[in-house]
């Protein structure tokens, strides 16, 4: 696992497939996603290497109900007493009560989907708090939940407006350029969510897959969202 500093208080943990983020406030830590089933030891080691105690992880915010994003959440929460949070529409999937819907795959997405299925299945995982659009969370000086459906019904972004930071989950990706995320249940809905996230005009954008965007983020997000939605719009 690679550890990448995005900002002094923000680090990315990059796994073989996907990534998670660690946000640091003065007194506590927050994880955005938790990697796959086997990621817990690597996350704990990385937290320690950064000079922190994993027991300071107060919460794990799951951006959506796919195995590479919540697989290690239960293990980490059980060890360190963290709260697990997810949108109310994906919470039943994460708990193992419902199946996630089948994605509508473009031909070039099929190998990516098959590669993702090589990850170990995630166990049923508790969700302590169900989130809704606009919920404000007690980290990052007021983190706001942005419901971003399309990749999954309960996919979310997490916006830290006072820091200009946005976590997009898998609604948006970076693969040699910023693009609509892949393997969506509803591609049109995902494109609309992409436009909504772009409209937040964050200076630092962190994706579920790919390198964070830290340069010209506002312009790049707008242009990419418009392109992937089939729009041509001027933004001042």
N, C-alpha and C positions, 0 to 999 in steps of 0.2 A: 504494500500500500504506500502511495506517495502522499506526503504532507506538503501542501502549498500555502504560503501566506498570501492572502488576498488583501487584507487590511491588518493593521496591528492587532485588532480585536477579533479578526475573522480568519479562519483557516479552512481549507478544503482538504478532505480525505478522499483520495482517488483510488478506487478499487479496480479489479479487472473489468468489471462491468459496473458503470455508474459511480456515484460519489455521494458523500455526505459533507455537511458543513458544521463547524464548531464556532459558535458566537460566544464571546466572553464579555460579561458585564463585570462590575467591580467584585461582587460577592458570589456570582454563580455562573454556570455554563449552560448553554442550550445547544442541543443537537438538532439540526434540520436533516431529517432522514437518518437511517442507521445501517445502511449497507445490507448485505445478504446474511444468511443464517450463520455463517462462519466469521463474521466481521468483528464480533465483540472484542476478542483479545487484541486485535490490531488497533482498534479504536482506543481501547484503554491504554495501550503502550504509547500511542501517539499523544494522547492527552497528557500523560506523565512526561514525555519528552519535551512537551511545550511548557513544562513547569507547573502543571495543574494536577489536582487530585480528582480522579473520576467520580469520587463521591460528591463533587460539586456540580455534577450534571443534574440540574433541577427538572428538566423536561426534555422530551424528545417529540418534535413536531413532525408528523409523517405527511408528506405532500400528496401521497396517493397510495392505493392498495395494490402495489406490485412488489413481488418478492425481493427485488434488489433494493428496495427502499425501506422496508420495515422488518427484514428478516432477523436482525440482531436486536431489535427494540426490546423484546420481552426479557432477554438475558441481561441486557444492560440495566433495564429498569429494576429487575429483581435484585441485582447486585448492589445497586446504588440508590434505590429509592426514588428514581425519576418518575415523573408523570408522563404518560403517553397520550398524545393528542392527535386527532385526525378529524376530517370532515365527516359529518353525520351520514353522508351517502356512501362513503367508502368504509366507515367503521364496521358494518356487518361483514364485509369481505375480510378485513384485517382480523376480526375475531373468529373467522372460520365459519360464520353462520350462513354466508351466501357465497356463490361463485362470482368472480369478476366476469364482466361481459366479454364476448369475443371481439377482438379488434377487426376492423375492416382494413385489410392489408393491401397496399400497392405491391406490385410484383417485386420491386427492389427492396421492399421491407421484409420479405419473407425470410431471407437468411439472418437478418438481425433478430427477428422474432425467435427463430429456432436457436440462435446462440444464447438468447436470454433464458430459454427453457433449460439450458444446461446447468443453470444455478440450482442449488438445492431448494426444494420447496420450503416455504416459510411456514412455521407452525402457527396455529391459532394464537393470536396475540391480543392481549387485553387493550382496550382503549378506555382510558380513565375519563377523558373529557372529549365530547363531541363538539366540533366547531361548525360555525356558520359564516357566511359572507359578512365581513365587517367586524367580526370578533376581534377585540384588542387583547393581546397577550402581554404579560408583565416581563418583557425583556426588550433590549434594544430601545429603551425609552418609549415604548409603546409600539409593539409589532402588530400590524393589521393583517388579518386573514383576507385573501382575495380569492373567492371561489372562481376556479378556472376550468370548467368542465370541458370534456371533449376527449382528452387522453383517457380519463376514466370519469364516471359521473361525479365523483367527489374530489377530483383533483383541485389542489389549492396552490396559490402563490402566497408568499409571506413578504410583506412590505414593511421596511423600517424607515418611515419617511424622514425622521430626524437625522438619519445617517445616510440617506440616499441609497439604500441597499434594497435589492429585490431578489428573492429566491423564487424561481419560476417552476420548480419541479420539472416534470417532463413535458410541460406544454410547449416549451421552447428549448432548443438544443444548440450546441455549437459544434460544427464539424467542418473546419476550414472556412467557416462563416456562420453567422447566426441564421437559424431556420426554424420553421415549425417542427415541433417534436414529432417523432415517428410512432407507429404502432398505436394509432388512435381508435377508440371506439366510434367516435363521431368527428371526422376530420373538419367538417364545416364549423361545428361548434368549437373545436379546438382553435381554428383560425380566428374566430370571434374572440376567444379568450386571449389569444396572442395580442390582438389589437388592444384589448382592455389593459393587459399588463404593460404594453408599450406606452399607453397613455399616462402611466404613473410617472414616467420620465425619471427613472432612477439613474444615478451616476455609476453604480456598480451593480451588475446583474450576474447572478449565480445560477447556473443551469444544473439540471439533474444529470446531464451528460455533456462533457466538453468544457473547455477552459472558460473561466469567468470573463465577463466583458467589463473592462475598466477604462477604455479610451473611447470617446465619442459615443457613449452608450445610448444616449437619448436619440441621436440621429440614426444610429445603426438599428436600434430596436424598431423605430417608426418605419424605416425603409424596408426592413425585413418583414415586418408584419403586413405592410401594404402589399409587398410582392407576393407573399404566400397566400394572401387573401384575394389576389387578382385585382388589386387596387393601385391607382397611381395618384398619390395625394401629396401636396406640398405641405411641409410643416415648418413653421417659423422657429 
